[in-house]
C-alpha cells in the first residue's frame, strides 16, 4: 500500500485506543511510533492464539477446482507486547522501557507478544469469519495474512496464473481503503530464537514502502528511536510525528486492490533486492522528496480507471460499469512472454464479474498508446505523461522483476484503513497536494474533495451511516481462465 495502514493494538484495555489516537494522528502516516500497548517478539502465555479458518480453491482448466483449508492470522503489530514474566508494556508510551529494552537483542529476549483468542479477534479487533472469507470492520480490524497450516504463510506463485476473489466494500466512502495485496514476506515469518512465534503470530511484515517495523527479524528496531520525523502534508504544512527505528524492511508488493466506493487502483511495486532486505538511510530505504527510489518502487505503476480518464467505470450505482454499491468478483491475470510459469512477466490484466456479466478493464483514455492493463510500455508512458520526476518502477526492474517475486512466492494480506495525514488523496482525491491543478493530466485520482478524508471525517461518516467494513470471500487461484468461468 502507498501508506502503511498503522493501527493501535488494544487487547486488555480496549479504551486505550481513544487515548492513543490523539497522540498518533501524525505518526500513523510518517511510519513513526504509535503510542500503543503493542509490539515484541517472544511468545506470551496469557492467551491462546486463535486463527480464523478460511477456505480457498485451487483451479485448473482441465479438472476444475479443489478446496484448500487455510487460516487467517493478525499482524504482530496489533498485539499486546509485555515483559515475558509480568504485565508491563515494553513500549508504554512514547519511548521504549529502558529497563526491559536497553538494546535490541535484550528487548527481544525480555518482551513477549501475546496471543489473541477467538473472542479477541471478533469482539476486540472486529475480524469476523464469514462463509469462505473474512469481514474486517473499521476502525478496529487489524491487517491480516493467510497461513498454510498453523505456523507458515501460504505462498502464492502467480506467474502465468490468475487470482480471483469477491469483495464487498459498499460501505466505504472517500478516505477509506479496502486493501488486498501480496508481499514477499518470509514463509515462516522470520522465525528464529529471538522470534519463536514467527508466522503463527503474524511476524515478518515487509512491503515496498520499506516500513520501519518495531521488530525486524526478531530484533527490536529501537536504535535512533529518540529522533523525531517530519513530513509535509497535502496542505503544505510540515508536521512532526513520533519516532521510528533506524532500519526499514523492504520487499516486493503487488497491490491487487486498494479501493473504496469512489475510486480503486491495482499497482505493481517491484524491488531491486530479492526477497526481504533490511534498509538503512535514504539511499537504501528511499525518499520520495529527494527522488530516491531505494530498494523498492514506492509509487509503483498502477491502473486507476478514474485517473486514466474513465470516470464512469467505477462507482456506486447503476450509472457505473462496475457498481461499487454491490459485491463484485475481481480477476487478476499475470501473463508471461511465453505463456509458461518460467517466462518473464509482461502483462497484468484485470477483469470484473458482477450480476453475471463479465467486464474487461477500462481503457487508458489519457494515454496516446491506450491499453487496459499494466505493461512496461504503459507504465513508462504513464510516467512521462504525468510528468513524474523519477521512474522508480523502471529503476527497480519493472515487470520482469515484479514477475520474479511472484514466481518465488508471495503472502496474501488484507486490511481496511484510513489515513489522517494524507487523507487517502493519492487514491481518490481531486488532487493530492495544495499546489496541484486538478486540470493537469494525472492529478485527479478520483472525485473526492481535497479537504476530506481525516480520521474525524471517516468516524463521523460511520456515526451517520452505520459501521464500515470490507468483506473478502471466495478466493480462487490457478490456471489462466480457470477461476471465474466456474463461478
Buried (B, 14 or more C-beta within 10 A) or exposed (E): BBBBBBBBBBBBEEEBBEBBBEBBBBBBBBBBBBBBBBBBBBBBEEBEBBBBEBBBBBBEEEEEBEEBEBBBBBBBBBBBBBBBEEEBBBBBEBBBBEEBBEEBEBBBBBBBBBBBBEEBBBEBBBBBBEEBBBBBBBBBBBBBBBBBEEBBBBBBBBBBBBBBBBBBBBBBBBBBBBBBBBBBBBBBBBBBEBBBBBBBBBBBBBBBBBBBBBBBBBBBBBBEBEEBBEBEBBEEEEBEBBBBBBBBBBBBBBBBBBBBBBBBBBBBBBBBBEBBBBBEEEEBBBEBEEEBBBBBBBBBBBBBBBBBBBBEBBBBEEEBBBBBBEBBBBBBBBBBBEEEEEBBBBBBBBBBBBEEEEBEBBBBEBBEEEBBBBBBEBBBBBBEBBEBEBBBBBBBBBBEBBBBBBBBBBBBBBBBBBBBBBBBBBBBBBBBBEEBEEEEBBBBBBBBBBBBBBBEBBBEBBEEEEEBBBBBBBBBBBBBEBBBEEB
